């Protein structure tokens, strides 16, 4: 790949995003800095500014990639099935999100900070990826829930997609959170990404 080629630029962006993803496995969003990201890449930290101006832009690009991958999974459900019951549809969507732990984890971050600290071009690119996932979800409901009209499909999306923001915190509470819930007498246990999404989607569909 020649210097400055589209292929090299894409490869460098992927490396930066992968470094951010690696750090996010053990660090919080607020603790990760461009310095830490630069230390995990093969080139200097100042070089990151050639591709991303802020940490938030890197996270937004990572977020966009996760939505694109999830959309591919949703379209596979759409293309590979002729008929699904509400329970079967909820099962398949829940399984698709079981593989998207990173997507759900980023969803639990303050998106206002992420979006406010990203240039408009990157924000628009992300919103397009989000819209594709939204359209895929609506296409699934349209095909497998023929009893629902367009207004009902829009209502489903307006309930289900915001619901996903709370899945990761419920499925992966920190030790401190669990201790606080124990002391407060809050029931806890048995919550997984799959169980939360499956039960949540099934309940929304059956309303």
N, C-alpha and C positions, 0 to 999 in steps of 0.2 A: 504494500500500500504506500502510495506516495504521500509526502508530507502535505497536510492540509486537504487531502482527498476526502470526499464524502464518506468513504469506507473507514478511513482512519478516525474522522470526527465521530462517526457512529460508534466505533469500537472504544474510543476514549470515554464517550458518554456512558456507555454500558459499564465500563470498568469503574467509573466514579459511582454510578448507581449501585453496582454490586458491592462496592466498598461501604457505601452507606447502609445497604441492607445487612451486611455482615456486622457492622457496629450496632445496628438497631436490635440485634438479637440479645445483646447484653447491656446496652445503654438506653437511656430514655431519649426521647426526641429533643428535649431541652438541653441535655448534656452533650449531645453530639455537636461538634464544631467542624468547620472546614479544615482546621489543623489536623484533627483526628482522621478525617476522611482522607486528607492528603497523605498521611502516614501509612495508609493501607493500599494506596495506589502505587504504580510504578513510575510516576513522574511527580514533579515538585508541586507543592500546594499552590504557588502563584499560577501554575498552568491550569488549575481548575477554573480560574476566572475566565479562561478562553471559552469555556463551555457552559458554566453556570455562575451566576453572580452572587447567589446566596445559598445557604444550606436549604432553605425552604424550596428553592427551585429544584434542587436535587430530589428532595422528598416528593415534590409534585410530579416530577418525571417518573419516579419509581411508582407512585400512585397510579399514574396514567398507564404504565406498563401492566400493572396488576389488573386494572379495569379491562384492558385489551385482552388479556389472557382469560379473564372470567367471561367476557363476551364470547370468546371462542368456545368455551365450555357450554355456555347457554345455547349457542347455535347448534352444537352437537346434539343436545337434548331435543331441540326443535326438529332437526333433520332426521334423527334416528328413531323417532317414535311416531306412530300414527295416532295413538290414543293413550291418554294417561288420566287416571282418576286424580282427584284433589290430593289424596294421600301419596300417590305415586309421583306426582309432580313435585310436591313438597319434599319428598325423599330425594329426588334427583337434584333439585336446587340446593338442598342442604348438603348433599355430597359434593357438589361443585364448590361450595363455600368452605367445606372442610379443608380443601386444598389451598384456599386463599386466606390463610391465617394472617399473612402480611397485609393484605388488603383491609381486613377487618381491624387489624391493629392500628394502621394509619388512620382509619375512619374514626378511631377514638381520640385522635389528636385534635387540638384546636385548629380547625381548618381556616378560620379567619386569619390567623397568623401566617399560615402557609401560603394562602392566596394573596394576602396583602403584601408579602415580601417577594413576590414573583412578578416578572414583567408580563404585560398583557398577552404577548405572543404565546408564552408558555401556559398561561392560564386558559386561554382559548383552546389550545391544543388538548389540555386536560379535560375541559368541559366537553369537547367533542367525544373523547373516549368514554366519559361518564354517560353522555347521551346515547351512545351505542349500546351500553349495558342496559340503560333504561328502556330503549326500544326493544332489546332482546327479551327482557322480562315481559314487556307488554305483548310481544309476539307469542310468547309461551302461553300467557293467559288467554289470548285471543284464540289460539289453536286448541288448547286442551280444556278450556272452560267456555264452550260456545254459548252457554246460557247467560254469560255476562256481556252487557252492552259496553260501548266505548266509555261512557261515563263511569261505569263500575270498574273498568280496567284502569282508568286514570286514577280513581280513588284507591285502588289496590296499590298502585305504584307510589302514591303519595303517603301511604301508611307503611308499606313494606320497606322501601328504601331508607327512610329515616330510622326505622326499627333496627336496621343493620348496624347503625352507629353504636348501639349499646351491647352488641353481641360479645365482642372481645373482652370488655371489662367484666362481664358476668361469667364468661368461660375461664378467664385467667386472672382471678383476684390475687393480689399480692399477699404475702404472709401478714403484713400489717393490717390490710383490709380484712382478712379472715379473722384475725385476733379481735379486731373491733366488732365484727359481726357476732362473734361468739359472746363477747362481753355485753353486747346490746340485745342478745337473744334473737338475732335474725337467722332464720333457717338458711343453711347453705349446703350444697353438695350435689353431685351428679349432673352439674351443668356442663355441657360440651357445646362446641360450635354446632355440631350436627343436631343435637336435641333442641337447642334454642331455636335454630332456623326452621327445623322441621315443624315443631309445635307452633311457632309463631306464624309461619306461612300457612299452615293448615287451618289455623284458627281464623286468619284474615280471609282466606278463600271461602270458608264456610259461613261467613257473616252474611 
